[in-house]
Amino acid sequence: MTDLEKIRLKINDKTVPYHFTDVELQAFLDDEGSVNMAAAAALETWATEYGFNADSEHIGDYSYTQKIIDNMLKLSANLKKTDAEKPSITWAEPNLLMTEEAE
C-alpha cells in the first residue's frame, strides 16, 4: 500500500471521485513529513469546508446536529498524538554488529 493510499484510508477518502487529488495528498505528505501528520492536515483542511455550514438546524419539531467538524478534528488530534508518541530512534535495540561504516 502506498503512502497516499494509507492517507486516504486514514481520512476515509476512499470513494471515487476522491475528495483530494493525489497531488494534494502528496503536498500534505511533503509538507508534514509523515503519513499520520499528512492525514491530520488533510482532515483539518476538509473540516474547514464544513465550517461554512450550520452545525444544527431546526425545522418545525425536527432538529439535528452535525458533529462532522468535531469528529474530523478529534481524529486529526489523535493522528498527531500517535505521530508525536512514535519514537524517532529505537534506543532499546542498538545495532551491535560492527560494519565498515561503523569503524
Gaussian input, Z-matrix of N, CA and C with variables (Angstrom, degrees):
# hf/3-21g

backbone

0 1
 N
 C     1     B1
 C     2     B2     1     A1
 N     3     B3     2     A2     1     D1
 C     4     B4     3     A3     2     D2
 C     5     B5     4     A4     3     D3
 N     6     B6     5     A5     4     D4
 C     7     B7     6     A6     5     D5
 C     8     B8     7     A7     6     D6
 N     9     B9     8     A8     7     D7
 C    10    B10     9     A9     8     D8
 C    11    B11    10    A10     9     D9
 N    12    B12    11    A11    10    D10
 C    13    B13    12    A12    11    D11
 C    14    B14    13    A13    12    D12
 N    15    B15    14    A14    13    D13
 C    16    B16    15    A15    14    D14
 C    17    B17    16    A16    15    D15
 N    18    B18    17    A17    16    D16
 C    19    B19    18    A18    17    D17
 C    20    B20    19    A19    18    D18
 N    21    B21    20    A20    19    D19
 C    22    B22    21    A21    20    D20
 C    23    B23    22    A22    21    D21
 N    24    B24    23    A23    22    D22
 C    25    B25    24    A24    23    D23
 C    26    B26    25    A25    24    D24
 N    27    B27    26    A26    25    D25
 C    28    B28    27    A27    26    D26
 C    29    B29    28    A28    27    D27
 N    30    B30    29    A29    28    D28
 C    31    B31    30    A30    29    D29
 C    32    B32    31    A31    30    D30
 N    33    B33    32    A32    31    D31
 C    34    B34    33    A33    32    D32
 C    35    B35    34    A34    33    D33
 N    36    B36    35    A35    34    D34
 C    37    B37    36    A36    35    D35
 C    38    B38    37    A37    36    D36
 N    39    B39    38    A38    37    D37
 C    40    B40    39    A39    38    D38
 C    41    B41    40    A40    39    D39
 N    42    B42    41    A41    40    D40
 C    43    B43    42    A42    41    D41
 C    44    B44    43    A43    42    D42
 N    45    B45    44    A44    43    D43
 C    46    B46    45    A45    44    D44
 C    47    B47    46    A46    45    D45
 N    48    B48    47    A47    46    D46
 C    49    B49    48    A48    47    D47
 C    50    B50    49    A49    48    D48
 N    51    B51    50    A50    49    D49
 C    52    B52    51    A51    50    D50
 C    53    B53    52    A52    51    D51
 N    54    B54    53    A53    52    D52
 C    55    B55    54    A54    53    D53
 C    56    B56    55    A55    54    D54
 N    57    B57    56    A56    55    D55
 C    58    B58    57    A57    56    D56
 C    59    B59    58    A58    57    D57
 N    60    B60    59    A59    58    D58
 C    61    B61    60    A60    59    D59
 C    62    B62    61    A61    60    D60
 N    63    B63    62    A62    61    D61
 C    64    B64    63    A63    62    D62
 C    65    B65    64    A64    63    D63
 N    66    B66    65    A65    64    D64
 C    67    B67    66    A66    65    D65
 C    68    B68    67    A67    66    D66
 N    69    B69    68    A68    67    D67
 C    70    B70    69    A69    68    D68
 C    71    B71    70    A70    69    D69
 N    72    B72    71    A71    70    D70
 C    73    B73    72    A72    71    D71
 C    74    B74    73    A73    72    D72
 N    75    B75    74    A74    73    D73
 C    76    B76    75    A75    74    D74
 C    77    B77    76    A76    75    D75
 N    78    B78    77    A77    76    D76
 C    79    B79    78    A78    77    D77
 C    80    B80    79    A79    78    D78
 N    81    B81    80    A80    79    D79
 C    82    B82    81    A81    80    D80
 C    83    B83    82    A82    81    D81
 N    84    B84    83    A83    82    D82
 C    85    B85    84    A84    83    D83
 C    86    B86    85    A85    84    D84
 N    87    B87    86    A86    85    D85
 C    88    B88    87    A87    86    D86
 C    89    B89    88    A88    87    D87
 N    90    B90    89    A89    88    D88
 C    91    B91    90    A90    89    D89
 C    92    B92    91    A91    90    D90
 N    93    B93    92    A92    91    D91
 C    94    B94    93    A93    92    D92
 C    95    B95    94    A94    93    D93
 N    96    B96    95    A95    94    D94
 C    97    B97    96    A96    95    D95
 C    98    B98    97    A97    96    D96
 N    99    B99    98    A98    97    D97
 C   100   B100    99    A99    98    D98
 C   101   B101   100   A100    99    D99
 N   102   B102   101   A101   100   D100
 C   103   B103   102   A102   101   D101
 C   104   B104   103   A103   102   D102
 N   105   B105   104   A104   103   D103
 C   106   B106   105   A105   104   D104
 C   107   B107   106   A106   105   D105
 N   108   B108   107   A107   106   D106
 C   109   B109   108   A108   107   D107
 C   110   B110   109   A109   108   D108
 N   111   B111   110   A110   109   D109
 C   112   B112   111   A111   110   D110
 C   113   B113   112   A112   111   D111
 N   114   B114   113   A113   112   D112
 C   115   B115   114   A114   113   D113
 C   116   B116   115   A115   114   D114
 N   117   B117   116   A116   115   D115
 C   118   B118   117   A117   116   D116
 C   119   B119   118   A118   117   D117
 N   120   B120   119   A119   118   D118
 C   121   B121   120   A120   119   D119
 C   122   B122   121   A121   120   D120
 N   123   B123   122   A122   121   D121
 C   124   B124   123   A123   122   D122
 C   125   B125   124   A124   123   D123
 N   126   B126   125   A125   124   D124
 C   127   B127   126   A126   125   D125
 C   128   B128   127   A127   126   D126
 N   129   B129   128   A128   127   D127
 C   130   B130   129   A129   128   D128
 C   131   B131   130   A130   129   D129
 N   132   B132   131   A131   130   D130
 C   133   B133   132   A132   131   D131
 C   134   B134   133   A133   132   D132
 N   135   B135   134   A134   133   D133
 C   136   B136   135   A135   134   D134
 C   137   B137   136   A136   135   D135
 N   138   B138   137   A137   136   D136
 C   139   B139   138   A138   137   D137
 C   140   B140   139   A139   138   D138
 N   141   B141   140   A140   139   D139
 C   142   B142   141   A141   140   D140
 C   143   B143   142   A142   141   D141
 N   144   B144   143   A143   142   D142
 C   145   B145   144   A144   143   D143
 C   146   B146   145   A145   144   D144
 N   147   B147   146   A146   145   D145
 C   148   B148   147   A147   146   D146
 C   149   B149   148   A148   147   D147
 N   150   B150   149   A149   148   D148
 C   151   B151   150   A150   149   D149
 C   152   B152   151   A151   150   D150
 N   153   B153   152   A152   151   D151
 C   154   B154   153   A153   152   D152
 C   155   B155   154   A154   153   D153
 N   156   B156   155   A155   154   D154
 C   157   B157   156   A156   155   D155
 C   158   B158   157   A157   156   D156
 N   159   B159   158   A158   157   D157
 C   160   B160   159   A159   158   D158
 C   161   B161   160   A160   159   D159
 N   162   B162   161   A161   160   D160
 C   163   B163   162   A162   161   D161
 C   164   B164   163   A163   162   D162
 N   165   B165   164   A164   163   D163
 C   166   B166   165   A165   164   D164
 C   167   B167   166   A166   165   D165
 N   168   B168   167   A167   166   D166
 C   169   B169   168   A168   167   D167
 C   170   B170   169   A169   168   D168
 N   171   B171   170   A170   169   D169
 C   172   B172   171   A171   170   D170
 C   173   B173   172   A172   171   D171
 N   174   B174   173   A173   172   D172
 C   175   B175   174   A174   173   D173
 C   176   B176   175   A175   174   D174
 N   177   B177   176   A176   175   D175
 C   178   B178   177   A177   176   D176
 C   179   B179   178   A178   177   D177
 N   180   B180   179   A179   178   D178
 C   181   B181   180   A180   179   D179
 C   182   B182   181   A181   180   D180
 N   183   B183   182   A182   181   D181
 C   184   B184   183   A183   182   D182
 C   185   B185   184   A184   183   D183
 N   186   B186   185   A185   184   D184
 C   187   B187   186   A186   185   D185
 C   188   B188   187   A187   186   D186
 N   189   B189   188   A188   187   D187
 C   190   B190   189   A189   188   D188
 C   191   B191   190   A190   189   D189
 N   192   B192   191   A191   190   D190
 C   193   B193   192   A192   191   D191
 C   194   B194   193   A193   192   D192
 N   195   B195   194   A194   193   D193
 C   196   B196   195   A195   194   D194
 C   197   B197   196   A196   195   D195
 N   198   B198   197   A197   196   D196
 C   199   B199   198   A198   197   D197
 C   200   B200   199   A199   198   D198
 N   201   B201   200   A200   199   D199
 C   202   B202   201   A201   200   D200
 C   203   B203   202   A202   201   D201
 N   204   B204   203   A203   202   D202
 C   205   B205   204   A204   203   D203
 C   206   B206   205   A205   204   D204
 N   207   B207   206   A206   205   D205
 C   208   B208   207   A207   206   D206
 C   209   B209   208   A208   207   D207
 N   210   B210   209   A209   208   D208
 C   211   B211   210   A210   209   D209
 C   212   B212   211   A211   210   D210
 N   213   B213   212   A212   211   D211
 C   214   B214   213   A213   212   D212
 C   215   B215   214   A214   213   D213
 N   216   B216   215   A215   214   D214
 C   217   B217   216   A216   215   D215
 C   218   B218   217   A217   216   D216
 N   219   B219   218   A218   217   D217
 C   220   B220   219   A219   218   D218
 C   221   B221   220   A220   219   D219
 N   222   B222   221   A221   220   D220
 C   223   B223   222   A222   221   D221
 C   224   B224   223   A223   222   D222
 N   225   B225   224   A224   223   D223
 C   226   B226   225   A225   224   D224
 C   227   B227   226   A226   225   D225
 N   228   B228   227   A227   226   D226
 C   229   B229   228   A228   227   D227
 C   230   B230   229   A229   228   D228
 N   231   B231   230   A230   229   D229
 C   232   B232   231   A231   230   D230
 C   233   B233   232   A232   231   D231
 N   234   B234   233   A233   232   D232
 C   235   B235   234   A234   233   D233
 C   236   B236   235   A235   234   D234
 N   237   B237   236   A236   235   D235
 C   238   B238   237   A237   236   D236
 C   239   B239   238   A238   237   D237
 N   240   B240   239   A239   238   D238
 C   241   B241   240   A240   239   D239
 C   242   B242   241   A241   240   D240
 N   243   B243   242   A242   241   D241
 C   244   B244   243   A243   242   D242
 C   245   B245   244   A244   243   D243
 N   246   B246   245   A245   244   D244
 C   247   B247   246   A246   245   D245
 C   248   B248   247   A247   246   D246
 N   249   B249   248   A248   247   D247
 C   250   B250   249   A249   248   D248
 C   251   B251   250   A250   249   D249
 N   252   B252   251   A251   250   D250
 C   253   B253   252   A252   251   D251
 C   254   B254   253   A253   252   D252
 N   255   B255   254   A254   253   D253
 C   256   B256   255   A255   254   D254
 C   257   B257   256   A256   255   D255
 N   258   B258   257   A257   256   D256
 C   259   B259   258   A258   257   D257
 C   260   B260   259   A259   258   D258
 N   261   B261   260   A260   259   D259
 C   262   B262   261   A261   260   D260
 C   263   B263   262   A262   261   D261
 N   264   B264   263   A263   262   D262
 C   265   B265   264   A264   263   D263
 C   266   B266   265   A265   264   D264
 N   267   B267   266   A266   265   D265
 C   268   B268   267   A267   266   D266
 C   269   B269   268   A268   267   D267
 N   270   B270   269   A269   268   D268
 C   271   B271   270   A270   269   D269
 C   272   B272   271   A271   270   D270
 N   273   B273   272   A272   271   D271
 C   274   B274   273   A273   272   D272
 C   275   B275   274   A274   273   D273
 N   276   B276   275   A275   274   D274
 C   277   B277   276   A276   275   D275
 C   278   B278   277   A277   276   D276
 N   279   B279   278   A278   277   D277
 C   280   B280   279   A279   278   D278
 C   281   B281   280   A280   279   D279
 N   282   B282   281   A281   280   D280
 C   283   B283   282   A282   281   D281
 C   284   B284   283   A283   282   D282
 N   285   B285   284   A284   283   D283
 C   286   B286   285   A285   284   D284
 C   287   B287   286   A286   285   D285
 N   288   B288   287   A287   286   D286
 C   289   B289   288   A288   287   D287
 C   290   B290   289   A289   288   D288
 N   291   B291   290   A290   289   D289
 C   292   B292   291   A291   290   D290
 C   293   B293   292   A292   291   D291
 N   294   B294   293   A293   292   D292
 C   295   B295   294   A294   293   D293
 C   296   B296   295   A295   294   D294
 N   297   B297   296   A296   295   D295
 C   298   B298   297   A297   296   D296
 C   299   B299   298   A298   297   D297
 N   300   B300   299   A299   298   D298
 C   301   B301   300   A300   299   D299
 C   302   B302   301   A301   300   D300
 N   303   B303   302   A302   301   D301
 C   304   B304   303   A303   302   D302
 C   305   B305   304   A304   303   D303
 N   306   B306   305   A305   304   D304
 C   307   B307   306   A306   305   D305
 C   308   B308   307   A307   306   D306

   B1=1.4475
   B2=1.5306
   B3=1.3031
   B4=1.4661
   B5=1.5225
   B6=1.3280
   B7=1.4634
   B8=1.5249
   B9=1.3245
   B10=1.4681
   B11=1.5225
   B12=1.3180
   B13=1.4730
   B14=1.5236
   B15=1.3254
   B16=1.4698
   B17=1.5330
   B18=1.3271
   B19=1.4663
   B20=1.5231
   B21=1.3248
   B22=1.4712
   B23=1.5284
   B24=1.3172
   B25=1.4578
   B26=1.5307
   B27=1.3211
   B28=1.4699
   B29=1.5263
   B30=1.3355
   B31=1.4659
   B32=1.5300
   B33=1.3331
   B34=1.4666
   B35=1.5305
   B36=1.3054
   B37=1.4712
   B38=1.5303
   B39=1.3375
   B40=1.4593
   B41=1.5164
   B42=1.3225
   B43=1.4568
   B44=1.5238
   B45=1.3339
   B46=1.4626
   B47=1.5211
   B48=1.3153
   B49=1.4666
   B50=1.5232
   B51=1.3238
   B52=1.4614
   B53=1.5240
   B54=1.3195
   B55=1.4671
   B56=1.5295
   B57=1.3377
   B58=1.4645
   B59=1.5241
   B60=1.3178
   B61=1.4637
   B62=1.5217
   B63=1.3229
   B64=1.4656
   B65=1.5222
   B66=1.3258
   B67=1.4669
   B68=1.5402
   B69=1.3341
   B70=1.4621
   B71=1.5272
   B72=1.3419
   B73=1.4731
   B74=1.5257
   B75=1.3297
   B76=1.4663
   B77=1.5240
   B78=1.3257
   B79=1.4687
   B80=1.5294
   B81=1.3395
   B82=1.4677
   B83=1.5251
   B84=1.3252
   B85=1.4635
   B86=1.5254
   B87=1.3241
   B88=1.4650
   B89=1.5350
   B90=1.3302
   B91=1.4644
   B92=1.5241
   B93=1.3267
   B94=1.4651
   B95=1.5196
   B96=1.3239
   B97=1.4513
   B98=1.5195
   B99=1.3237
   B100=1.4589
   B101=1.5220
   B102=1.3250
   B103=1.4581
   B104=1.5273
   B105=1.3350
   B106=1.4627
   B107=1.5267
   B108=1.3147
   B109=1.4641
   B110=1.5282
   B111=1.3275
   B112=1.4680
   B113=1.5259
   B114=1.3309
   B115=1.4664
   B116=1.5257
   B117=1.3277
   B118=1.4664
   B119=1.5299
   B120=1.3129
   B121=1.4739
   B122=1.5263
   B123=1.3266
   B124=1.4661
   B125=1.5290
   B126=1.3263
   B127=1.4616
   B128=1.5313
   B129=1.3279
   B130=1.4689
   B131=1.5306
   B132=1.3155
   B133=1.4627
   B134=1.5227
   B135=1.3151
   B136=1.4567
   B137=1.5351
   B138=1.3189
   B139=1.4693
   B140=1.5266
   B141=1.3289
   B142=1.4685
   B143=1.5292
   B144=1.3280
   B145=1.4617
   B146=1.5277
   B147=1.3326
   B148=1.4591
   B149=1.5243
   B150=1.3125
   B151=1.4582
   B152=1.5158
   B153=1.3109
   B154=1.4609
   B155=1.5309
   B156=1.3452
   B157=1.4665
   B158=1.5246
   B159=1.2976
   B160=1.4665
   B161=1.5260
   B162=1.3741
   B163=1.4615
   B164=1.5141
   B165=1.3094
   B166=1.4609
   B167=1.5212
   B168=1.3260
   B169=1.4540
   B170=1.5216
   B171=1.3048
   B172=1.4701
   B173=1.5190
   B174=1.3263
   B175=1.4593
   B176=1.5316
   B177=1.3016
   B178=1.4631
   B179=1.5107
   B180=1.3216
   B181=1.4675
   B182=1.5253
   B183=1.3115
   B184=1.4626
   B185=1.5227
   B186=1.3181
   B187=1.4655
   B188=1.5255
   B189=1.3129
   B190=1.4653
   B191=1.5220
   B192=1.3125
   B193=1.4537
   B194=1.5228
   B195=1.3230
   B196=1.4652
   B197=1.5260
   B198=1.2887
   B199=1.4594
   B200=1.5278
   B201=1.3290
   B202=1.4640
   B203=1.5279
   B204=1.3180
   B205=1.4686
   B206=1.5200
   B207=1.3287
   B208=1.4687
   B209=1.5227
   B210=1.3326
   B211=1.4660
   B212=1.5252
   B213=1.3291
   B214=1.4701
   B215=1.5305
   B216=1.3272
   B217=1.4661
   B218=1.5234
   B219=1.3202
   B220=1.4692
   B221=1.5277
   B222=1.3322
   B223=1.4609
   B224=1.5286
   B225=1.3287
   B226=1.4622
   B227=1.5314
   B228=1.3260
   B229=1.4741
   B230=1.5259
   B231=1.3306
   B232=1.4669
   B233=1.5267
   B234=1.3283
   B235=1.4698
   B236=1.5278
   B237=1.3371
   B238=1.4652
   B239=1.5213
   B240=1.3302
   B241=1.4668
   B242=1.5245
   B243=1.3332
   B244=1.4627
   B245=1.5269
   B246=1.3224
   B247=1.4607
   B248=1.5277
   B249=1.3341
   B250=1.4654
   B251=1.5272
   B252=1.3204
   B253=1.4668
   B254=1.5218
   B255=1.3167
   B256=1.4624
   B257=1.5263
   B258=1.3276
   B259=1.4620
   B260=1.5288
   B261=1.3058
   B262=1.4608
   B263=1.5267
   B264=1.3315
   B265=1.4663
   B266=1.5223
   B267=1.3049
   B268=1.4540
   B269=1.5264
   B270=1.3195
   B271=1.4635
   B272=1.5193
   B273=1.2986
   B274=1.4613
   B275=1.5219
   B276=1.3033
   B277=1.4551
   B278=1.5278
   B279=1.3295
   B280=1.4694
   B281=1.5291
   B282=1.3000
   B283=1.4542
   B284=1.5223
   B285=1.3170
   B286=1.4563
   B287=1.5226
   B288=1.3149
   B289=1.4573
   B290=1.5169
   B291=1.2820
   B292=1.4641
   B293=1.5276
   B294=1.2885
   B295=1.4563
   B296=1.5211
   B297=1.3093
   B298=1.4575
   B299=1.5189
   B300=1.3263
   B301=1.4458
   B302=1.5251
   B303=1.3352
   B304=1.4672
   B305=1.5130
   B306=1.3044
   B307=1.4641
   B308=1.5018
   A1=108.12
   A2=116.11
   A3=120.16
   A4=110.31
   A5=116.23
   A6=120.53
   A7=111.69
   A8=117.05
   A9=119.85
   A10=110.89
   A11=116.96
   A12=120.57
   A13=110.85
   A14=117.12
   A15=120.81
   A16=110.87
   A17=116.24
   A18=119.81
   A19=109.44
   A20=117.18
   A21=121.03
   A22=110.77
   A23=116.92
   A24=121.85
   A25=110.67
   A26=116.70
   A27=121.11
   A28=112.78
   A29=117.31
   A30=119.77
   A31=111.79
   A32=116.67
   A33=123.40
   A34=111.95
   A35=115.59
   A36=122.11
   A37=107.24
   A38=115.41
   A39=120.66
   A40=114.15
   A41=117.80
   A42=121.20
   A43=110.45
   A44=115.30
   A45=120.73
   A46=108.08
   A47=121.34
   A48=125.33
   A49=110.70
   A50=115.28
   A51=121.43
   A52=110.63
   A53=114.62
   A54=118.96
   A55=110.33
   A56=115.79
   A57=121.80
   A58=109.83
   A59=116.16
   A60=120.60
   A61=108.76
   A62=116.35
   A63=120.52
   A64=110.67
   A65=117.09
   A66=121.44
   A67=110.09
   A68=116.47
   A69=119.90
   A70=111.37
   A71=116.70
   A72=119.32
   A73=110.86
   A74=117.19
   A75=120.09
   A76=110.49
   A77=117.29
   A78=121.01
   A79=110.50
   A80=117.19
   A81=120.18
   A82=109.94
   A83=116.47
   A84=120.97
   A85=111.24
   A86=117.39
   A87=121.27
   A88=111.19
   A89=116.25
   A90=120.69
   A91=112.31
   A92=116.50
   A93=120.66
   A94=113.87
   A95=118.18
   A96=121.29
   A97=117.55
   A98=118.80
   A99=120.63
   A100=109.46
   A101=115.49
   A102=120.97
   A103=110.58
   A104=117.48
   A105=120.56
   A106=111.91
   A107=117.18
   A108=120.05
   A109=111.20
   A110=116.86
   A111=120.40
   A112=110.19
   A113=116.65
   A114=120.57
   A115=110.41
   A116=117.15
   A117=121.28
   A118=110.54
   A119=116.99
   A120=120.75
   A121=110.93
   A122=116.81
   A123=120.56
   A124=110.42
   A125=117.16
   A126=120.71
   A127=111.44
   A128=116.39
   A129=119.87
   A130=110.58
   A131=116.34
   A132=120.45
   A133=110.60
   A134=115.94
   A135=121.36
   A136=110.39
   A137=116.66
   A138=121.33
   A139=111.79
   A140=117.59
   A141=119.30
   A142=111.29
   A143=117.00
   A144=119.71
   A145=111.41
   A146=116.25
   A147=120.41
   A148=111.42
   A149=117.19
   A150=121.31
   A151=113.48
   A152=116.94
   A153=121.03
   A154=112.29
   A155=116.15
   A156=121.16
   A157=109.70
   A158=116.57
   A159=120.99
   A160=109.25
   A161=116.14
   A162=117.21
   A163=111.81
   A164=117.61
   A165=119.11
   A166=109.08
   A167=113.61
   A168=119.02
   A169=108.56
   A170=115.35
   A171=121.43
   A172=107.53
   A173=115.35
   A174=121.47
   A175=106.23
   A176=116.43
   A177=119.77
   A178=110.12
   A179=116.95
   A180=121.56
   A181=112.30
   A182=116.46
   A183=121.30
   A184=109.67
   A185=115.91
   A186=120.04
   A187=108.56
   A188=114.69
   A189=119.79
   A190=109.04
   A191=113.85
   A192=120.91
   A193=107.97
   A194=116.12
   A195=120.97
   A196=109.05
   A197=115.65
   A198=121.63
   A199=110.33
   A200=116.15
   A201=120.50
   A202=111.16
   A203=116.87
   A204=120.22
   A205=110.27
   A206=116.82
   A207=120.62
   A208=111.06
   A209=116.61
   A210=120.38
   A211=111.77
   A212=117.07
   A213=120.31
   A214=110.62
   A215=116.46
   A216=119.70
   A217=111.60
   A218=117.32
   A219=120.50
   A220=110.21
   A221=116.54
   A222=120.46
   A223=110.37
   A224=116.83
   A225=120.99
   A226=110.54
   A227=116.80
   A228=120.74
   A229=110.85
   A230=117.40
   A231=120.59
   A232=111.49
   A233=116.82
   A234=120.28
   A235=110.83
   A236=116.76
   A237=120.33
   A238=110.92
   A239=116.36
   A240=120.77
   A241=110.44
   A242=116.10
   A243=120.90
   A244=110.51
   A245=116.52
   A246=120.81
   A247=110.84
   A248=117.13
   A249=121.14
   A250=111.66
   A251=117.02
   A252=120.66
   A253=112.82
   A254=117.13
   A255=121.64
   A256=108.93
   A257=118.10
   A258=119.27
   A259=111.59
   A260=115.73
   A261=118.87
   A262=111.32
   A263=116.04
   A264=121.22
   A265=107.23
   A266=116.16
   A267=120.28
   A268=108.76
   A269=115.65
   A270=120.70
   A271=111.74
   A272=117.05
   A273=120.23
   A274=112.39
   A275=118.24
   A276=122.05
   A277=110.95
   A278=117.60
   A279=118.61
   A280=111.27
   A281=115.68
   A282=121.56
   A283=107.03
   A284=116.51
   A285=121.33
   A286=112.50
   A287=117.09
   A288=120.41
   A289=109.41
   A290=116.57
   A291=120.69
   A292=108.33
   A293=115.51
   A294=120.86
   A295=108.34
   A296=117.04
   A297=120.44
   A298=110.57
   A299=117.07
   A300=120.75
   A301=111.76
   A302=116.97
   A303=121.07
   A304=111.97
   A305=118.77
   A306=121.87
   A307=113.05
   D1=132.15
   D2=-179.65
   D3=-77.57
   D4=164.67
   D5=177.38
   D6=-60.57
   D7=-38.60
   D8=179.27
   D9=-65.40
   D10=-38.49
   D11=176.39
   D12=-65.54
   D13=-37.41
   D14=177.34
   D15=-64.63
   D16=-41.15
   D17=178.15
   D18=-63.27
   D19=-46.70
   D20=178.82
   D21=-57.12
   D22=-42.28
   D23=-180.00
   D24=-63.23
   D25=-45.09
   D26=-177.65
   D27=-66.28
   D28=-32.25
   D29=-178.13
   D30=-100.22
   D31=2.55
   D32=179.27
   D33=60.64
   D34=41.04
   D35=175.69
   D36=-102.65
   D37=66.51
   D38=-171.85
   D39=-111.43
   D40=-2.91
   D41=-176.81
   D42=-101.62
   D43=128.62
   D44=177.56
   D45=-80.23
   D46=133.43
   D47=1.62
   D48=-75.29
   D49=138.32
   D50=-179.65
   D51=-67.19
   D52=152.83
   D53=176.31
   D54=-70.07
   D55=-43.11
   D56=179.73
   D57=-109.66
   D58=142.53
   D59=174.54
   D60=-78.96
   D61=165.13
   D62=175.91
   D63=-60.76
   D64=-37.84
   D65=-179.89
   D66=-62.71
   D67=-42.45
   D68=179.23
   D69=-65.44
   D70=-43.92
   D71=178.50
   D72=-64.68
   D73=-38.09
   D74=177.84
   D75=-64.22
   D76=-36.14
   D77=177.20
   D78=-64.02
   D79=-42.98
   D80=175.89
   D81=-60.42
   D82=-43.97
   D83=-179.24
   D84=-64.54
   D85=-42.74
   D86=178.31
   D87=-63.46
   D88=-42.00
   D89=-178.26
   D90=-71.34
   D91=-39.79
   D92=-171.53
   D93=-94.44
   D94=-27.91
   D95=173.59
   D96=88.48
   D97=-8.07
   D98=177.26
   D99=-147.77
   D100=159.48
   D101=-179.57
   D102=-61.87
   D103=-46.47
   D104=-178.44
   D105=-63.03
   D106=-43.56
   D107=-179.27
   D108=-69.60
   D109=-35.80
   D110=176.66
   D111=-66.20
   D112=-40.95
   D113=177.56
   D114=-63.83
   D115=-40.71
   D116=178.31
   D117=-62.02
   D118=-44.24
   D119=179.27
   D120=-64.51
   D121=-39.73
   D122=178.41
   D123=-63.93
   D124=-42.95
   D125=178.70
   D126=-62.64
   D127=-41.55
   D128=179.43
   D129=-64.47
   D130=-39.99
   D131=178.20
   D132=-65.84
   D133=-44.03
   D134=179.65
   D135=-63.06
   D136=-40.29
   D137=-179.07
   D138=-63.08
   D139=-31.28
   D140=-179.68
   D141=-63.59
   D142=-28.82
   D143=178.02
   D144=-65.41
   D145=-33.83
   D146=179.23
   D147=-79.24
   D148=-16.23
   D149=-178.88
   D150=-64.64
   D151=-20.28
   D152=179.81
   D153=-85.17
   D154=-10.47
   D155=179.23
   D156=-96.57
   D157=155.00
   D158=176.73
   D159=-68.57
   D160=140.74
   D161=177.89
   D162=-83.17
   D163=-17.17
   D164=177.86
   D165=-145.71
   D166=158.37
   D167=-178.85
   D168=-149.39
   D169=143.54
   D170=177.44
   D171=-121.55
   D172=124.47
   D173=177.54
   D174=-127.89
   D175=100.79
   D176=-176.67
   D177=61.55
   D178=-124.43
   D179=178.83
   D180=-86.46
   D181=-6.06
   D182=-177.35
   D183=-95.77
   D184=135.73
   D185=173.70
   D186=-145.98
   D187=154.61
   D188=176.66
   D189=-147.02
   D190=158.34
   D191=177.66
   D192=-130.44
   D193=130.65
   D194=176.62
   D195=-92.85
   D196=138.17
   D197=176.62
   D198=-116.66
   D199=20.40
   D200=-175.18
   D201=-59.43
   D202=-49.37
   D203=-177.87
   D204=-63.34
   D205=-47.27
   D206=179.56
   D207=-58.18
   D208=-43.73
   D209=-179.22
   D210=-65.97
   D211=-41.11
   D212=179.34
   D213=-65.35
   D214=-43.38
   D215=-179.01
   D216=-70.15
   D217=-32.79
   D218=176.72
   D219=-66.51
   D220=-43.46
   D221=177.55
   D222=-64.18
   D223=-40.27
   D224=177.60
   D225=-59.66
   D226=-45.19
   D227=179.53
   D228=-63.38
   D229=-39.09
   D230=178.66
   D231=-65.75
   D232=-39.51
   D233=177.96
   D234=-65.06
   D235=-40.82
   D236=178.04
   D237=-64.74
   D238=-41.09
   D239=179.59
   D240=-63.82
   D241=-44.06
   D242=178.76
   D243=-59.82
   D244=-42.92
   D245=-179.87
   D246=-66.99
   D247=-39.94
   D248=-178.61
   D249=-67.92
   D250=-31.37
   D251=-177.86
   D252=-84.47
   D253=-9.46
   D254=-179.69
   D255=-77.01
   D256=123.15
   D257=-179.58
   D258=-66.89
   D259=137.24
   D260=179.33
   D261=-79.36
   D262=-27.67
   D263=177.46
   D264=-135.21
   D265=134.37
   D266=178.52
   D267=-91.99
   D268=96.18
   D269=-178.45
   D270=-73.63
   D271=-22.12
   D272=-177.96
   D273=-72.56
   D274=-14.05
   D275=-177.96
   D276=-126.17
   D277=65.95
   D278=-178.95
   D279=-69.09
   D280=151.70
   D281=176.71
   D282=-84.96
   D283=107.76
   D284=-176.91
   D285=-93.78
   D286=0.61
   D287=178.46
   D288=-79.00
   D289=132.85
   D290=177.82
   D291=-85.49
   D292=126.01
   D293=175.87
   D294=-121.85
   D295=169.25
   D296=177.78
   D297=-60.15
   D298=-36.15
   D299=-179.22
   D300=-66.05
   D301=-31.74
   D302=-177.53
   D303=-79.92
   D304=-18.58
   D305=-176.32
   D306=-77.24

